[in-house]
Amino acid sequence: MDRIVIVGHSIAGVTCGDTLRRRGFDGDLTYVGAEDVPAYPRPSLSKAALHPDPVDIAPLPTFAVATEILGHRAVALEPEAVLLDDGRALPYDGLVIATGSRARRLTDSPREYTLRSLADAEALRARLLERPRVTVIGGGPLGMEVASGAVGLGCEVTLLNPGTPLARHLGPLLGGILASLAAEAGVRILDTVVGSVTETAEGMAVTLPSGEVLESDIVFTGIGDDPEVDWLSSSGLLVDGRLIVDTRQRVLGHPGIVAAGDVCWLDDPAGPRRSPVWTSALEQGRVAADGLLLGDDAPERDHPFYFWTDQWGVSLKVSGTPPREDVAPVVVKGSVDERSFVIHWPGHGAAAALDMRMPVPRLHKLAASRG
Ligand SMILES: Cc1cc2nc3c(=O)[nH]c(=O)nc-3n(C[C@H](O)[C@H](O)[C@H](O)COP(=O)(O)OP(=O)(O)OC[C@H]3O[C@@H](n4cnc5c(N)ncnc54)[C@H](O)[C@@H]3O)c2cc1C
């Protein structure tokens, strides 16, 4: 293999590139990245970037010697070349697809904000500094972090979510604690889905199924993301619109092509699933490099699920998937009532540390323990 093209210059792509070089790949390596900045820690966009004191988001450290084509999109894939938006064709023997995903929107209004890129974060921060009334749609990790940032910047925030925010992701205990912190910080939380969202002369109107209309200056939508696969639509790589990879990140049925990170669906006996979190994208980038170079001899993906969030002045780390039912955890340190603890759920493979220092490997070990 002499020429490898990596499409997507973020954590999955650059980890893959660095790993290829570490493993001794000495051919041509070319990155294509749609953003005009090099890879950066995307999770900071909803944390440090919305902090009252402006914080610079430094580029990720990378060491692979490579050609970087930034500020250009791949627009199509031919059997042996990636086509770019300026008409260039980049030939490849090996291809890494790491184009991530894009935020879902509900309208085309400029008063509806979403958050995926550095440019999105700059626009959102600038608007929040004007202290608009904000309706946040979606109480997942992103909606809650943006609500926290908006409150910190002095905004009045209403958050809409069916059920307890974050409970679907983190279970009722952790979701309940973070929702309480949000309410105590002054967020008005409404347990509801959204009927419709429209732009008005003054701002935005969100109509609820109950008929109630919520007026605000802006809406922030945090209702999930869709993989960036439009450029692959005529490539023959997609199965029902999905880019599915095996346990070595190889695109099923297409030798010489791997994919990593938020863009892909992981083949699984229970059906393809996504794992759109930072450490998973990093791990997938590593596995993809080996999958491309070593094929069947490459190690398989084997990474415990890890997620963290910073909001309402606390930091939460989670290993594994906390039970969705109301299962009492074992408290290892601290106190649940004081919202500062290390806990785990024996038999569920999950552990969490809230507002406590805890090295991630120890959290994984705790999650795996039975007693
Ligand atoms: C605001 C925010 C906060 C987050 N916070 C957390 C968190 O706290 N914890 C956590 O675990 N995870 C978090 N995540 C998720 C995490 O950031 C992602 O899982 C991770 O960034 C995925 O990495 P990736 O390399 O697969 O894709 P991305 O980081 O999305 O990068 C894909 C890159 O490819 C580029 N691209 C797209 N299409 C093309 C194209 N056609 N041609 C060329 N380039 C293209 C994109 O512009 C982008 O630069 C957060 C995500 C966001 C958006």
The ligand as an SDF file (V2000), in Angstrom:
LIG
                    3D

 53 58  0  0  0  0  0  0  0  0999 V2000
  -20.2650   19.9760   21.1310 C   0  0  0  0  0  0  0  0  0  0  0  0
  -19.8780   18.5390   21.3370 C   0  0  0  0  0  0  0  0  0  0  0  0
  -19.5310   18.0990   22.6120 C   0  0  0  0  0  0  0  0  0  0  0  0
  -19.1550   16.7800   22.8220 C   0  0  0  0  0  0  0  0  0  0  0  0
  -18.8220   16.3800   24.0790 N   0  0  0  0  0  0  0  0  0  0  0  0
  -18.4410   15.1150   24.2970 C   0  0  0  0  0  0  0  0  0  0  0  0
  -18.0650   14.6850   25.5910 C   0  0  0  0  0  0  0  0  0  0  0  0
  -18.1150   15.4380   26.5510 O   0  0  0  0  0  0  0  0  0  0  0  0
  -17.6500   13.4090   25.7550 N   0  0  0  0  0  0  0  0  0  0  0  0
  -17.5860   12.5360   24.6990 C   0  0  0  0  0  0  0  0  0  0  0  0
  -17.1950   11.3830   24.8940 O   0  0  0  0  0  0  0  0  0  0  0  0
  -17.9400   12.9120   23.4460 N   0  0  0  0  0  0  0  0  0  0  0  0
  -18.3660   14.1800   23.2260 C   0  0  0  0  0  0  0  0  0  0  0  0
  -18.7180   14.5800   21.9590 N   0  0  0  0  0  0  0  0  0  0  0  0
  -18.6450   13.6140   20.8600 C   0  0  0  0  0  0  0  0  0  0  0  0
  -17.2340   13.5820   20.2580 C   0  0  0  0  0  0  0  0  0  0  0  0
  -16.7540   14.8790   20.0570 O   0  0  0  0  0  0  0  0  0  0  0  0
  -17.2830   12.8180   18.9550 C   0  0  0  0  0  0  0  0  0  0  0  0
  -17.6350   11.4800   19.2610 O   0  0  0  0  0  0  0  0  0  0  0  0
  -15.9520   12.8480   18.2070 C   0  0  0  0  0  0  0  0  0  0  0  0
  -15.5650   14.1590   17.8880 O   0  0  0  0  0  0  0  0  0  0  0  0
  -16.0560   12.0330   16.9200 C   0  0  0  0  0  0  0  0  0  0  0  0
  -14.8500   12.1380   16.2440 O   0  0  0  0  0  0  0  0  0  0  0  0
  -14.7620   11.8740   14.6690 P   0  0  0  0  0  0  0  0  0  0  0  0
  -13.3340   12.0830   14.3190 O   0  0  0  0  0  0  0  0  0  0  0  0
  -15.4210   10.5980   14.3430 O   0  0  0  0  0  0  0  0  0  0  0  0
  -15.6920   12.9790   13.9920 O   0  0  0  0  0  0  0  0  0  0  0  0
  -15.6980   14.5680   14.1190 P   0  0  0  0  0  0  0  0  0  0  0  0
  -14.9960   14.9990   15.3690 O   0  0  0  0  0  0  0  0  0  0  0  0
  -17.1040   14.9880   13.9080 O   0  0  0  0  0  0  0  0  0  0  0  0
  -14.8290   15.0340   12.8870 O   0  0  0  0  0  0  0  0  0  0  0  0
  -15.1770   14.7750   11.5620 C   0  0  0  0  0  0  0  0  0  0  0  0
  -14.4370   15.7730   10.7000 C   0  0  0  0  0  0  0  0  0  0  0  0
  -14.6660   15.4460    9.3320 O   0  0  0  0  0  0  0  0  0  0  0  0
  -14.9940   16.6270    8.6190 C   0  0  0  0  0  0  0  0  0  0  0  0
  -15.7960   16.2880    7.4390 N   0  0  0  0  0  0  0  0  0  0  0  0
  -17.1180   15.9960    7.3790 C   0  0  0  0  0  0  0  0  0  0  0  0
  -17.4850   15.7340    6.1080 N   0  0  0  0  0  0  0  0  0  0  0  0
  -16.3670   15.8640    5.3620 C   0  0  0  0  0  0  0  0  0  0  0  0
  -16.1040   15.7120    3.9750 C   0  0  0  0  0  0  0  0  0  0  0  0
  -17.0590   15.3560    3.1010 N   0  0  0  0  0  0  0  0  0  0  0  0
  -14.8340   15.9370    3.5320 N   0  0  0  0  0  0  0  0  0  0  0  0
  -13.8460   16.2800    4.4180 C   0  0  0  0  0  0  0  0  0  0  0  0
  -14.0420   16.4310    5.7360 N   0  0  0  0  0  0  0  0  0  0  0  0
  -15.2920   16.2100    6.2050 C   0  0  0  0  0  0  0  0  0  0  0  0
  -15.7630   17.4490    9.6270 C   0  0  0  0  0  0  0  0  0  0  0  0
  -15.7950   18.8140    9.2480 O   0  0  0  0  0  0  0  0  0  0  0  0
  -14.9470   17.2000   10.8880 C   0  0  0  0  0  0  0  0  0  0  0  0
  -13.8810   18.1000   10.9940 O   0  0  0  0  0  0  0  0  0  0  0  0
  -19.1220   15.8860   21.7290 C   0  0  0  0  0  0  0  0  0  0  0  0
  -19.4890   16.3160   20.4430 C   0  0  0  0  0  0  0  0  0  0  0  0
  -19.8650   17.6380   20.2490 C   0  0  0  0  0  0  0  0  0  0  0  0
  -20.2560   18.1050   18.8600 C   0  0  0  0  0  0  0  0  0  0  0  0
  1  2  1  0
  2  3  1  0
  2 52  2  0
  3  4  2  0
  4  5  1  0
  4 50  1  0
  5  6  2  0
  6  7  1  0
  6 13  1  0
  7  8  2  0
  7  9  1  0
  9 10  1  0
 10 11  2  0
 10 12  1  0
 12 13  2  0
 13 14  1  0
 14 15  1  0
 14 50  1  0
 15 16  1  0
 16 17  1  0
 16 18  1  0
 18 19  1  0
 18 20  1  0
 20 21  1  0
 20 22  1  0
 22 23  1  0
 23 24  1  0
 24 25  2  0
 24 26  1  0
 24 27  1  0
 27 28  1  0
 28 29  2  0
 28 30  1  0
 28 31  1  0
 31 32  1  0
 32 33  1  0
 33 34  1  0
 33 48  1  0
 34 35  1  0
 35 36  1  0
 35 46  1  0
 36 37  1  0
 36 45  1  0
 37 38  2  0
 38 39  1  0
 39 40  1  0
 39 45  2  0
 40 41  1  0
 40 42  2  0
 42 43  1  0
 43 44  2  0
 44 45  1  0
 46 47  1  0
 46 48  1  0
 48 49  1  0
 50 51  2  0
 51 52  1  0
 52 53  1  0
M  END
$$$$
